[in-house]
Amino acid sequence: MSLAVDRLPTLADADLRVPLVTGGSVPYANLDYAASTPCLAAVRTEVDRLLPWYSSVHRGAGFASQVSTRVYERARSTVREFVGAKPDSAVLFTRNTTDALNLLGRSLPAGTQVFRFATDHHAALLSWRTARLHRLGVPASAEDSVRILARALAEAPNGPKLVVITGASNVTGELWPVAELAEVSRLFGARTVLDAAQLAAHRPIDLAGWGLCWIALSGHKMYAPFGSGALVGETDWLSDAEPYLAGGGATASVVEQAGAEAVTWSGLPHRHEGGSPNIVGAYAMAVACDAVTRLGWPAVVDHEQALTARLCEGLAMIPGVRRLRLWADDHPTVGVVSFGVAGFDQQLIATALAAEHGIGIRDGAFCAHQAVRAVLDNVGFGQSDRALRASVGLGTTAEHVDRLVLALRELVLDGPKWTYTRTGDEWRPTPDPRPVPEFLAGGR
Ligand SMILES: Cc1ncc(COP(=O)(O)O)c(C=O)c1O
């Protein structure tokens, strides 16, 4: 682990201290990378360098506009390469993975059947309003997921089909058998889209090599929190679809015809990028792609795996704490670990860890309600519908992990040291003397 840690880039939140209800402050132990990663320092530096040149994209003759347009178009190439897509693939910048999947969802040919697993994140599960939906049940193993998909595809009527494949689960971190699911889909003539929200910053992706048609990803989960995501992949369905957002940028021409507007829509990529694009977000994403690539996947993976193993060993020693998984204990994961604590309200635990120890983890059902219910059932916690989740990334240290394990142990054995009251679903420290940061204190 030391080699990887020595080479890690600094994060923009590296010096962040957070206040405690008991007084004073501690360095923030951010163990919520699966929700949003902090910003890489390199991303912030590069965004700062871009900002003086920040100008309109594809809309100006001015020199800064030309520079901005080049930056934006170069970002497409960087993201395309990062995900291993073919050179002729479309790269459409979106707001995030949800937006990218909804864009694809609106571009399906009429009558497309969509196959997705009940355990998928809601973005992957629900973005397909106009299609005929197949709900695939909870698989007992990775191999079982391939069998379930093959059976569903074999029984499905003819017509266009799309299979939604999760790269890594945001609930359990488990890696799905992406290449195998893609191969089965191909055998049955189905297209595929990879939900790479939890994969992109944690494992190398080979879109073309894995035989996938599209990928959706989010900048804010890959160290580039400036509001950009992307949909990358095949052009035909996207070229034929109505523009995702009608308006400027998506139009080649608008003329009056018989008292109405006759519109010729642009081709890709502009067709689906109506309005002024988010050049800062796109550039940030490209810089993050380059930074992670330069760091090298072995360093990234070793670092996260070592910390995940340390975390799991620590959690296993705490009475009443059960790790939540869909599949066998030895199935590979990214650095996402969900768990339940017997006899406690999970939200109270997350609140007390933040208030008394300066630790940030997630509690709830993680926008994947069916998956959370399934994994809670697996360990006999079926009476609850909430879990806890700790997740690691480039800025996580062994101290963060150890602090979580020690604090959780103390909470489970001795209970919270502060008082908390519950309003609705939420526990809050009462009183809560933690000062808000100075920039918020003015009531802006
Ligand atoms: C597996 C998975 N898919 C999709 C999403 C949606 O990502 P976003 O909120 O960036 O649109 C998430 C977010 O947590 C996720 O974990």
The ligand as an SDF file (V2000), in Angstrom:
LIG
                    3D

 16 16  0  0  0  0  0  0  0  0999 V2000
  -24.2740    2.8700   -9.7470 C   0  0  0  0  0  0  0  0  0  0  0  0
  -24.8090    4.2570   -9.9230 C   0  0  0  0  0  0  0  0  0  0  0  0
  -25.4490    4.5640  -11.0450 N   0  0  0  0  0  0  0  0  0  0  0  0
  -25.9310    5.7840  -11.2840 C   0  0  0  0  0  0  0  0  0  0  0  0
  -25.7820    6.7910  -10.3550 C   0  0  0  0  0  0  0  0  0  0  0  0
  -26.3230    8.1470  -10.6500 C   0  0  0  0  0  0  0  0  0  0  0  0
  -25.2660    9.0480  -10.7220 O   0  0  0  0  0  0  0  0  0  0  0  0
  -25.5530   10.6030  -10.7250 P   0  0  0  0  0  0  0  0  0  0  0  0
  -26.2090   10.9110   -9.4270 O   0  0  0  0  0  0  0  0  0  0  0  0
  -24.1990   11.2060  -10.8470 O   0  0  0  0  0  0  0  0  0  0  0  0
  -26.4170   10.8710  -11.8810 O   0  0  0  0  0  0  0  0  0  0  0  0
  -25.1360    6.5190   -9.1640 C   0  0  0  0  0  0  0  0  0  0  0  0
  -25.0200    7.5620   -8.1180 C   0  0  0  0  0  0  0  0  0  0  0  0
  -24.8130    7.3040   -6.9630 O   0  0  0  0  0  0  0  0  0  0  0  0
  -24.6170    5.2230   -8.9470 C   0  0  0  0  0  0  0  0  0  0  0  0
  -23.9640    4.9320   -7.8290 O   0  0  0  0  0  0  0  0  0  0  0  0
  1  2  1  0
  2  3  1  0
  2 15  2  0
  3  4  2  0
  4  5  1  0
  5  6  1  0
  5 12  2  0
  6  7  1  0
  7  8  1  0
  8  9  2  0
  8 10  1  0
  8 11  1  0
 12 13  1  0
 12 15  1  0
 13 14  2  0
 15 16  1  0
M  END
$$$$
